[in-house]
Amino acid sequence: MAYQSPPATAKEAHASHPGTRHWWLQRVTAVALLPLSFWAIMLLDLCLNAPYAETLGWLQQPFNSACIVAWTVAVFYHAALGLQVVIEDYIAAPGQKIIALWAVNLAFLFLALAALLAVFRIISKG
């Protein structure tokens, strides 16, 4: 027979703090993405409307490339955090949940690394 209250049981399961950290990280990345998205939109506009040399020159400027790298990291991390919430809410089986979380995190890690590698290769081309 268990004589502990639900909060005491939750503390033993270490369920009280990670949710707060996760919530804050989602908000921080969302707020960071607001100004950084300006550079992503500028890059997209240049890619669609400007000659390649002009786009390359813009991206090779240190501040612009740093903003694009920061945007890339923030957007993939924010997306992984969001999908983690969806998986935790809608997958009930613990084994499937863990596999889905690992798969999503690995997929976003590889996508972020591929995007960063592409940006760095473009920057170093000039």
N, C-alpha and C positions, 0 to 999 in steps of 0.2 A: 504494500500500500504506500502511495506517495503522499507525503504530507507537505510538499513544497508548493508554494504559489506559482502561478504561470510565469511571472517575471523572474523568479529565482531559477526556474527550469530553463528559461531562455538565456539567462546569463551563463549557466553551465554549458549550454550549447554554443556559446560565443556568437549569439545572434544579435546582440544589442548594438555593436559599433559599426560593422561593415556597411550597413545600410546608409548610415549618415554620411560616411566617407564617399560612398558611391553617389549619393544624391548631390553632395557638394562638387564632386568631380564632373558630373554632368552639367551642373550650372556654370562652373568655371570654364569648361570647354565651350559651352554655348555662348557665354559672354565673350570669350576670346575669338570665337568664329565671327562675331558680328563685324568688327573692324577688319579682320583678316580676309573676309570674303570680298572686300573691295578689291584687293590685289588679285584674287582668283578671277573676278569678273573682268578686271583690266587685262589679265593675261588671255582670257578667252576672247575678249574683244580684239586684242592684237592678233591672236592666232587666226581669227576669221577675217579680219579686215586689213591688216598691215602686211607688208612684205616680210619674208623670213628674216632678213638681216636686221630689220627694225625690231622685230619681236625678240630676236637673239640678243641684240644690244640692250633692250629693256630688261630682259631676264638676267643678264650678266651684271647689272648694277647690284652691288652688295645688299643694299636695303631691300630691293625688290625680290631678289632671290631668297633672302632670309625670311621675308614675309610669306613667300610661296612655300618654303620648307615648313615654316611654323603652321601655315594653314593645312598642309598635307598631314602633318602629325596630328594636329588637333581634330581634323575632320574624321580621320580613321579611328582615333581613340574614342571620340564622341559616338561614332556609329557603333563601335564594339560595345560601349557601355549601354547604349540603347537596346541593342539586340540581346544583351545579357538580361536585361529586365524582362523583355518579352519571353525569352526562354524560361527564366525562372518562374514567370507567371503562368505559362501555358503548358509546360511539360511537367507531368506529375511524377513519372518514374525517375528515381534518383540516378540510376545508371545512364539512362538516355539523356538526362539533363546534363550530367558531367561530360558525356561525349559531345553533345551539341555545343556546350560552352567552349570546350577545347577546340572543336572544329571551327567555330566562329572566330575565336581569338587567333588561331593559327592562320586562318584565311585572311583576316584583316592585317595581321602582321606581315604576311607575304605580300599582300597588295600595297601596303604602306612602303615596304622596302623596295618594291618594284617601282613605285611612283617616285620615291626619293632617288633611286638610282637613275631613273630617266631624267629627273631635274638636274642632278649633278653631271650627267653625261652631256646634257645640252649646255650647261654653264661652262663646262671645260672645253667645249668644242671651239669656241671663238678664239 
